[in-house]
Amino acid sequence: MAQLGKLLLISFLAILVSKAKPNAFDDYIAMPDPTYTYRVIPESTRRVEGEFTAYVLNMTSQIWLTAKDSSQPVWWHYLYIIVPDTLYYTDTAFMWITGGSNKNYAAPDPLKDDEVMLVTKSIVQTGIVGAVIRQVPNQPIVFPDDPRGNLSRYEDDIIAYTWRHFIEGGQNEPNWLLRFPMTKAVVRAMDTVTEYINRDISKFFVAGESKRGWTTWTTGAMDKRVIGIMPIVLDCLNVKPNLHHHYRSLGGWTLEFEPYWSESVTKYLDSPGLDEMAALVDPYAYIDRLTMPKYVVTASGDEFFLPDDSHYFYSDMQGPTYLRIHANAEHTFVYHNLNLMEELSAFMMSVMENVPFPQLSWDRYENATHGIIKFLTDLTPISVRAYQATTLSSERRDFRLVRAKAINSTEPVLQPVLYKPFHTSNPSKGTYVAEVFKPVLGWTCFFVVAEYPGPRGSTIRFTSESNIVPDVFPFPQCKGEGCVGVLV
């Protein structure tokens, strides 16, 4: 690894350049860690003649905490690197962040991994080097001091535990926040891609779903090599106001928030500890850094987040920021992933080839009988349509495709809140109007989707923010410990 010292220096300088207001997060990312290393797994290398070569590496990104704090202080990852036979850009790569278990020790076959193959299809179309980093976070983790005993924690159970640790007096131990090592793992993966491929890769697009979507935001905030981010099903920026809006909509917390509810995080919604934590890990705290092109992808029926979360951050974003709501999608994007990857490719190609994005704006409002979105675009779209759905209940402003079977239950039941397309009017060039009747009972959510041609025959879609009518909430604002709430 002859270039290792040079790469670490480049990485460190990139982080320094990205600093607007240095904090503990910056310090953790920049902190040298001699544990960082990688090795190729030659028996896992695969070549598809005329298309690409896929390499598999085992990368150790860092030591997080100590063996006294965590069963998994050494973080290691499978890192897939895909090199298309045809490269349009040799200085740019795409990093896809995903999960996985540190108990999977067998050398993986990239051709048998559906997620890796989806990313491969996207980067072959785009014509840049691609990478997939797994085990973000490194899991499962057992915390020796866990009040719940020898519990193997995964995913949100880990995050919730570290949040509670921080809020309940751990503000002097910010490195406990799991977003720190998750983000550093991606930064180290970018270093590894550049060194292993032995090219001057200095630019990265980054994408991931859910908590990896959150890590996409923070990687963009922490490293100037990132020239475009595509966070997927994670639009809960401006966390505190957004969670208050969540409570007012549902009268409690979605069943998917159970780890945070069980760890009493919801009790601390109005606490100074949560404010201090948000200042470190909420992407909203870094909007002055997040000026690169952004393609924020969400699901209309997400069981974690609400379709109007963007109302609490979108107007404050800096730099090109585009929304893409997928109608009739839930949090895992089942049946939508192929379209998703095609749109990510179109977005990346547009950025690299300096294809002008449309200048979009919209007004959301209602009158006595209708909800209205007036959508404005300076470029002529291929098509414009709108989608609408009405809640099945007049009790909750609830558009999830899955809800809790009963109060405080984590057993899911289907809730078929289905979106249907409808036509917009086009009263003048570049102006499209979507109009829906306000429901007698419940709420109607609707949004506009505009489709545009992208580079090399691709297609890209952008949406307005959602408009929910009537614009009233069924539940009052929670306050203090009254925010503990229930699962619904």
C-alpha positions as CSV (number, residue, x, y, z in Angstrom):
1,M,0.0,0.0,0.0
2,A,2.6,2.5,-1.2
3,Q,0.0,5.3,-1.5
4,L,-1.5,4.8,2.0
5,G,0.3,7.8,3.5
6,K,-0.6,10.0,0.6
7,L,-4.2,8.9,0.7
8,L,-4.6,9.5,4.4
9,L,-3.2,13.0,4.0
10,I,-5.6,13.7,1.1
11,S,-8.5,12.4,3.2
12,F,-7.4,14.5,6.2
13,L,-7.0,17.7,4.1
14,A,-10.4,17.1,2.5
15,I,-12.0,16.9,5.9
16,L,-10.2,20.1,7.0
17,V,-11.4,21.9,3.9
18,S,-14.9,20.8,4.7
19,K,-14.9,22.4,8.1
20,A,-17.2,25.3,8.6
21,K,-17.6,25.0,12.4
22,P,-15.2,22.2,13.6
23,N,-16.7,19.9,16.2
24,A,-16.3,16.5,17.8
25,F,-17.6,14.8,14.6
26,D,-14.9,16.4,12.5
27,D,-12.3,15.5,15.1
28,Y,-13.4,11.8,15.1
29,I,-13.3,11.5,11.3
30,A,-9.8,13.2,11.1
31,M,-8.3,11.2,14.0
32,P,-5.6,8.8,12.6
33,D,-6.3,5.2,13.2
34,P,-3.4,2.7,12.6
35,T,-6.0,-0.1,12.5
36,Y,-7.1,1.0,9.0
37,T,-6.0,-1.7,6.5
38,Y,-7.4,-3.8,3.7
39,R,-6.7,-7.0,1.8
40,V,-8.1,-8.3,-1.4
41,I,-9.9,-11.7,-1.5
42,P,-8.7,-13.0,-4.9
43,E,-11.0,-16.0,-5.0
44,S,-14.0,-13.7,-4.9
45,T,-12.9,-11.6,-7.9
46,R,-15.4,-12.0,-10.8
47,R,-15.1,-10.9,-14.4
48,V,-18.0,-10.5,-16.9
49,E,-16.3,-10.2,-20.3
50,G,-17.2,-7.0,-22.1
51,E,-18.9,-5.5,-19.0
52,F,-17.0,-5.2,-15.7
53,T,-14.6,-6.7,-13.2
54,A,-15.7,-7.0,-9.6
55,Y,-13.2,-7.2,-6.7
56,V,-13.9,-8.1,-3.1
57,L,-11.8,-6.6,-0.3
58,N,-11.9,-7.1,3.5
59,M,-11.3,-3.6,5.0
60,T,-10.8,-2.7,8.6
61,S,-11.9,0.9,8.9
62,Q,-11.2,1.8,12.6
63,I,-11.4,1.0,16.2
64,W,-14.6,2.3,17.8
65,L,-14.7,2.7,21.6
66,T,-12.9,-0.1,23.5
67,A,-13.4,-3.8,24.3
68,K,-14.8,-2.6,27.7
69,D,-17.5,-0.6,25.9
70,S,-18.4,-2.9,23.0
71,S,-18.1,-6.4,21.8
72,Q,-17.2,-5.0,18.4
73,P,-14.5,-2.4,18.8
74,V,-12.7,-3.4,15.6
75,W,-14.8,-2.5,12.6
76,W,-14.3,-4.6,9.4
77,H,-16.3,-4.6,6.2
78,Y,-16.6,-6.3,2.9
79,L,-15.9,-3.7,0.2
80,Y,-16.9,-4.5,-3.4
81,I,-15.2,-2.5,-6.1
82,I,-16.6,-2.7,-9.6
83,V,-14.7,-1.4,-12.6
84,P,-16.7,-1.2,-15.8
85,D,-14.8,-2.1,-19.0
86,T,-16.0,1.3,-20.4
87,L,-15.1,4.3,-18.2
88,Y,-16.4,7.7,-19.2
89,Y,-14.9,9.3,-16.2
90,T,-11.7,8.0,-14.5
91,D,-11.6,10.5,-11.6
92,T,-15.1,9.7,-10.2
93,A,-16.6,6.9,-8.3
94,F,-20.0,5.9,-6.8
95,M,-20.1,4.6,-3.2
96,W,-23.2,2.7,-2.1
97,I,-23.5,2.2,1.7
98,T,-25.4,-0.9,3.0
99,G,-25.7,-3.2,6.0
100,G,-24.7,-6.7,6.8
101,S,-23.5,-8.8,9.7
102,N,-19.9,-9.2,11.0
103,K,-20.8,-12.9,11.5
104,N,-20.7,-13.4,7.7
105,Y,-17.2,-14.6,7.4
106,A,-17.4,-16.5,4.2
107,A,-15.9,-14.7,1.2
108,P,-18.9,-13.4,-0.8
109,D,-19.6,-13.8,-4.5
110,P,-20.5,-10.4,-6.0
111,L,-22.4,-12.0,-8.9
112,K,-24.8,-13.7,-6.3
113,D,-25.5,-10.5,-4.4
114,D,-28.6,-8.9,-5.7
115,E,-27.8,-5.5,-4.1
116,V,-24.3,-5.5,-5.6
117,M,-25.6,-6.4,-9.0
118,L,-28.2,-3.5,-8.9
119,V,-25.3,-1.1,-8.1
120,T,-23.2,-2.7,-10.9
121,K,-26.0,-2.2,-13.4
122,S,-26.1,1.4,-12.4
123,I,-22.4,2.1,-12.6
124,V,-21.9,0.2,-15.9
125,Q,-24.6,2.5,-17.4
126,T,-23.0,5.6,-15.8
127,G,-19.4,4.6,-16.8
128,I,-17.6,5.2,-13.5
129,V,-16.0,3.0,-10.8
130,G,-18.5,1.8,-8.3
131,A,-18.2,0.4,-4.8
132,V,-20.4,-1.2,-2.2
133,I,-19.4,-1.1,1.5
134,R,-21.2,-3.5,3.8
135,Q,-21.3,-3.9,7.6
136,V,-22.3,-0.2,8.2
137,P,-22.8,-0.4,11.1
138,N,-20.6,-3.3,12.2
139,Q,-23.1,-5.6,13.9
140,P,-24.3,-7.3,16.0
141,I,-22.9,-5.4,19.0
142,V,-23.2,-6.5,22.6
143,F,-22.6,-3.7,25.2
144,P,-21.2,-5.1,28.5
145,D,-23.1,-2.4,30.5
146,D,-26.4,-2.9,28.7
147,P,-29.2,-2.9,31.3
148,R,-31.0,-5.4,29.0
149,G,-28.2,-8.0,29.6
150,N,-26.2,-9.9,27.0
151,L,-28.3,-8.6,24.1
152,S,-27.0,-8.7,20.6
153,R,-28.1,-5.4,19.1
154,Y,-28.6,-4.7,15.4
155,E,-29.4,-1.6,13.4
156,D,-31.7,0.9,15.2
157,D,-31.3,-1.0,18.5
158,I,-27.6,0.0,18.4
159,I,-28.3,3.6,17.5
160,A,-31.0,4.0,20.1
161,Y,-28.6,2.7,22.8
162,T,-25.9,5.1,21.9
163,W,-28.4,8.0,21.7
164,R,-29.6,7.2,25.2
165,H,-26.0,7.0,26.4
166,F,-25.3,10.5,25.0
167,I,-28.5,12.1,26.2
168,E,-28.3,10.7,29.7
169,G,-25.0,12.4,30.6
170,G,-22.7,11.2,27.9
171,Q,-22.2,14.6,26.2
172,N,-18.5,14.4,27.1
173,E,-18.3,11.1,25.2
174,P,-19.5,12.2,21.7
175,N,-17.7,9.3,20.0
176,W,-20.3,7.0,21.3
177,L,-22.7,8.3,18.7
178,L,-22.9,5.6,16.1
179,R,-23.1,8.1,13.2
180,F,-19.4,8.8,13.9
181,P,-18.0,5.4,13.0
182,M,-20.6,4.7,10.3
183,T,-19.4,7.9,8.5
184,K,-15.7,7.2,9.1
185,A,-16.2,3.7,7.6
186,V,-17.4,5.3,4.4
187,V,-14.5,7.8,4.3
188,R,-12.0,5.0,4.7
189,A,-13.8,3.1,1.9
190,M,-13.3,6.0,-0.4
191,D,-9.6,6.1,0.5
192,T,-9.4,2.4,-0.3
193,V,-11.1,2.6,-3.7
194,T,-8.7,5.3,-4.8
195,E,-5.6,3.4,-3.6
196,Y,-6.6,-0.1,-4.8
197,I,-7.8,0.9,-8.2
198,N,-4.6,3.1,-8.5
199,R,-6.4,5.9,-10.2
200,D,-6.6,9.6,-9.3
201,I,-10.2,9.2,-8.1
202,S,-10.9,12.5,-6.3
203,K,-14.7,12.7,-6.6
204,F,-17.4,10.6,-5.2
205,F,-21.2,10.2,-5.3
206,V,-22.6,8.7,-2.2
207,A,-25.9,6.9,-1.6
208,G,-27.6,4.7,0.9
209,E,-31.0,3.8,2.3
210,S,-32.5,4.6,5.7
211,K,-29.7,4.9,8.4
212,R,-27.3,4.5,5.5
213,G,-29.2,7.4,4.0
214,W,-28.4,9.4,7.1
215,T,-24.8,8.4,6.7
216,T,-25.0,9.6,3.1
217,W,-25.9,13.1,4.4
218,T,-23.1,13.1,7.0
219,T,-20.5,11.8,4.6
220,G,-21.3,14.7,2.3
221,A,-20.9,17.0,5.3
222,M,-17.6,15.6,6.4
223,D,-15.6,15.1,3.2
224,K,-15.2,17.5,0.3
225,R,-14.5,14.7,-2.2
226,V,-18.2,14.1,-2.3
227,I,-19.7,15.9,-5.3
228,G,-23.2,14.5,-5.1
229,I,-25.4,12.8,-2.5
230,M,-28.5,10.6,-2.9
231,P,-30.0,9.9,0.5
232,I,-32.8,7.4,0.3
233,V,-35.8,7.1,2.7
234,L,-34.1,9.5,5.2
235,D,-35.6,13.0,5.1
236,C,-36.0,13.5,8.8
237,L,-33.7,16.5,8.9
238,N,-34.2,19.2,11.5
239,V,-34.9,16.3,13.8
240,K,-36.6,18.0,16.8
241,P,-39.3,19.9,14.9
242,N,-39.7,17.0,12.5
243,L,-40.3,14.5,15.4
244,H,-42.8,16.9,17.0
245,H,-44.6,17.0,13.6
246,H,-44.5,13.2,13.6
247,Y,-46.2,13.1,17.0
248,R,-48.9,15.6,16.0
249,S,-49.7,13.6,12.9
250,L,-49.9,10.1,14.5
251,G,-50.6,10.8,18.2
252,G,-47.5,8.8,19.1
253,W,-44.7,7.0,17.3
254,T,-44.7,4.6,14.4
255,L,-44.0,1.0,15.5
256,E,-40.7,1.2,13.7
257,F,-39.5,3.7,16.3
258,E,-39.8,1.0,19.0
259,P,-36.0,0.9,19.7
260,Y,-36.0,4.6,20.5
261,W,-39.2,4.4,22.4
262,S,-37.9,1.5,24.5
263,E,-34.7,3.3,25.2
264,S,-36.7,6.4,26.4
265,V,-35.3,8.6,23.7
266,T,-38.7,10.0,23.0
267,K,-39.0,11.1,26.6
268,Y,-36.0,13.4,26.0
269,L,-37.4,15.0,22.8
270,D,-37.3,18.5,24.4
271,S,-34.1,17.9,26.5
272,P,-30.9,19.9,26.1
273,G,-29.1,16.5,25.6
274,L,-31.1,15.9,22.4
275,D,-30.3,19.4,21.2
276,E,-26.6,18.8,21.8
277,M,-26.8,15.5,20.0
278,A,-28.7,17.0,17.0
279,A,-26.0,19.7,16.7
280,L,-23.5,16.8,16.0
281,V,-25.4,14.3,13.9
282,D,-28.5,16.0,12.4
283,P,-27.7,16.8,8.7
284,Y,-29.6,20.0,9.2
285,A,-26.7,21.2,11.3
286,Y,-24.5,21.0,8.3
287,I,-26.6,22.7,5.6
288,D,-23.8,25.2,5.0
289,R,-21.6,22.3,3.9
290,L,-24.2,20.4,2.0
291,T,-24.1,22.6,-1.1
292,M,-23.3,19.8,-3.6
293,P,-26.2,18.5,-5.8
294,K,-28.6,16.4,-3.8
295,Y,-31.3,14.0,-4.9
296,V,-33.5,13.2,-1.9
297,V,-35.5,10.1,-2.5
298,T,-38.5,9.1,-0.3
299,A,-41.3,6.6,-0.2
300,S,-44.9,7.8,-0.1
301,G,-45.9,5.0,2.2
302,D,-42.8,4.9,4.4
303,E,-43.5,3.2,7.7
304,F,-40.7,5.2,9.4
305,F,-41.1,8.7,8.1
306,L,-44.0,10.9,6.9
307,P,-44.6,12.3,3.4
308,D,-44.3,15.9,4.5
309,D,-41.1,15.7,6.5
310,S,-39.5,17.9,3.8
311,H,-41.6,20.9,5.0
312,Y,-39.1,21.2,7.9
313,F,-35.9,21.5,6.0
314,Y,-36.3,21.8,2.2
315,S,-36.7,25.6,1.9
316,D,-33.5,26.0,4.0
317,M,-31.2,23.8,1.8
318,Q,-28.3,25.4,-0.1
319,G,-27.2,24.4,-3.6
320,P,-29.1,22.1,-6.0
321,T,-31.6,20.1,-4.0
322,Y,-34.2,17.8,-5.7
323,L,-36.9,15.7,-4.3
324,R,-38.1,12.3,-5.7
325,I,-41.2,10.8,-4.0
326,H,-42.0,7.3,-5.2
327,A,-45.7,6.6,-5.1
328,N,-46.8,3.4,-3.4
329,A,-43.4,2.6,-2.1
330,E,-42.6,1.5,1.5
331,H,-39.3,1.8,3.4
332,T,-37.5,-1.1,1.8
333,F,-38.4,0.1,-1.8
334,V,-39.5,-3.4,-2.8
335,Y,-40.4,-3.3,-6.6
336,H,-39.0,0.2,-6.9
337,N,-35.3,-0.5,-6.7
338,L,-34.7,-0.9,-10.4
339,N,-36.3,2.4,-11.2
340,L,-34.4,3.9,-8.3
341,M,-31.0,2.9,-9.7
342,E,-31.9,4.1,-13.2
343,E,-32.7,7.5,-11.8
344,L,-29.6,7.6,-9.7
345,S,-27.6,6.9,-12.8
346,A,-29.3,9.7,-14.7
347,F,-28.6,12.1,-11.8
348,M,-24.9,11.2,-11.6
349,M,-24.5,11.5,-15.4
350,S,-26.2,14.9,-15.4
351,V,-23.9,16.2,-12.7
352,M,-20.7,14.9,-14.4
353,E,-21.7,16.1,-17.9
354,N,-23.0,19.5,-16.7
355,V,-26.4,18.9,-18.1
356,P,-28.6,21.7,-16.8
357,F,-31.1,20.6,-14.1
358,P,-34.6,22.2,-14.3
359,Q,-35.2,25.2,-12.1
360,L,-38.2,24.1,-10.1
361,S,-40.5,25.8,-7.6
362,W,-44.0,25.3,-6.3
363,D,-46.7,26.8,-4.2
364,R,-48.7,24.5,-1.8
365,Y,-52.0,25.9,-0.6
366,E,-55.7,25.2,0.0
367,N,-59.0,27.0,-0.2
368,A,-62.4,26.1,1.2
369,T,-62.9,23.1,-1.1
370,H,-59.6,22.1,-2.7
371,G,-55.9,21.5,-2.1
372,I,-53.6,22.9,-4.8
373,I,-50.0,22.7,-6.0
374,K,-48.8,25.2,-8.6
375,F,-45.7,23.7,-10.1
376,L,-43.2,25.8,-12.1
377,T,-40.4,24.5,-14.4
378,D,-38.1,26.4,-16.7
379,L,-37.4,23.3,-18.8
380,T,-40.0,21.5,-20.8
381,P,-40.7,18.1,-19.2
382,I,-41.5,14.9,-21.1
383,S,-44.5,14.4,-18.9
384,V,-46.1,15.8,-15.7
385,R,-48.6,13.9,-13.6
386,A,-49.7,14.0,-10.0
387,Y,-50.5,11.3,-7.4
388,Q,-53.0,11.4,-4.5
389,A,-54.1,9.2,-1.6
390,T,-56.5,9.6,1.3
391,T,-56.0,8.2,4.7
392,L,-58.1,5.2,5.7
393,S,-58.7,6.8,9.1
394,S,-60.0,10.1,10.3
395,E,-58.2,9.6,13.6
396,R,-54.6,9.9,12.4
397,R,-52.8,11.8,9.6
398,D,-51.4,8.5,8.5
399,F,-50.2,7.5,5.1
400,R,-48.0,4.5,6.0
401,L,-48.5,1.2,4.2
402,V,-47.9,-0.6,7.5
403,R,-49.0,0.3,11.0
404,A,-49.1,-1.3,14.4
405,K,-51.8,-3.9,14.9
406,A,-52.6,-2.4,18.3
407,I,-51.4,0.4,20.6
408,N,-47.8,-0.4,21.7
409,S,-47.6,-3.4,19.5
410,T,-44.7,-4.0,17.1
411,E,-46.7,-6.5,15.1
412,P,-47.3,-4.9,11.7
413,V,-50.5,-4.9,9.7
414,L,-51.0,-3.7,6.2
415,Q,-52.7,-0.4,5.7
416,P,-53.4,0.0,2.0
417,V,-53.2,3.8,1.5
418,L,-52.7,3.7,-2.2
419,Y,-51.8,6.6,-4.4
420,K,-53.5,7.0,-7.8
421,P,-52.3,9.2,-10.7
422,F,-54.3,12.1,-12.0
423,H,-53.8,14.7,-14.6
424,T,-52.5,18.2,-14.0
425,S,-53.6,21.3,-15.9
426,N,-51.1,23.3,-18.0
427,P,-52.5,26.9,-18.0
428,S,-49.3,28.4,-19.4
429,K,-45.8,27.3,-20.5
430,G,-43.9,25.9,-17.6
431,T,-46.8,26.0,-15.2
432,Y,-48.7,22.9,-14.1
433,V,-51.5,22.8,-11.5
434,A,-52.6,19.8,-9.5
435,E,-55.9,20.2,-7.6
436,V,-57.7,17.8,-5.3
437,F,-60.9,17.9,-3.3
438,K,-60.4,18.2,0.4
439,P,-61.8,15.0,2.0
440,V,-64.8,15.2,4.3
441,L,-63.0,12.8,6.7
442,G,-59.3,12.2,7.0
443,W,-56.6,13.8,4.9
444,T,-55.5,13.7,1.3
445,C,-51.8,13.8,0.4
446,F,-50.7,14.7,-3.2
447,F,-47.6,15.7,-5.1
448,V,-46.5,16.5,-8.7
449,V,-44.0,14.3,-10.6
450,A,-42.2,15.8,-13.6
451,E,-40.1,13.6,-16.0
452,Y,-37.1,14.9,-17.9
453,P,-34.7,13.4,-20.5
454,G,-31.2,12.7,-19.1
455,P,-27.9,12.0,-20.7
456,R,-27.3,9.0,-22.9
457,G,-31.0,8.2,-23.3
458,S,-31.7,8.2,-19.5
459,T,-34.7,9.5,-17.8
460,I,-34.9,11.4,-14.5
461,R,-37.9,12.4,-12.4
462,F,-38.3,15.2,-9.8
463,T,-41.2,15.9,-7.6
464,S,-42.7,18.7,-5.7
465,E,-43.1,18.5,-2.0
466,S,-46.3,16.9,-0.8
467,N,-49.3,18.9,0.1
468,I,-51.6,17.4,2.8
469,V,-55.1,18.8,3.1
470,P,-56.7,19.9,5.3
471,D,-53.6,21.4,6.7
472,V,-54.5,20.6,10.3
473,F,-53.1,18.1,12.8
474,P,-55.2,15.7,14.8
475,F,-53.1,15.8,17.9
476,P,-51.7,18.6,20.1
477,Q,-48.0,19.2,20.5
478,C,-46.3,17.0,23.0
479,K,-44.2,18.6,25.7
480,G,-41.3,17.4,27.8
481,E,-41.8,13.9,29.3
482,G,-45.2,13.8,27.7
483,C,-43.5,13.0,24.5
484,V,-42.8,9.5,25.6
485,G,-46.0,8.6,23.8
486,V,-47.2,5.2,22.5
487,L,-46.5,3.1,19.4
488,V,-49.2,3.2,16.8
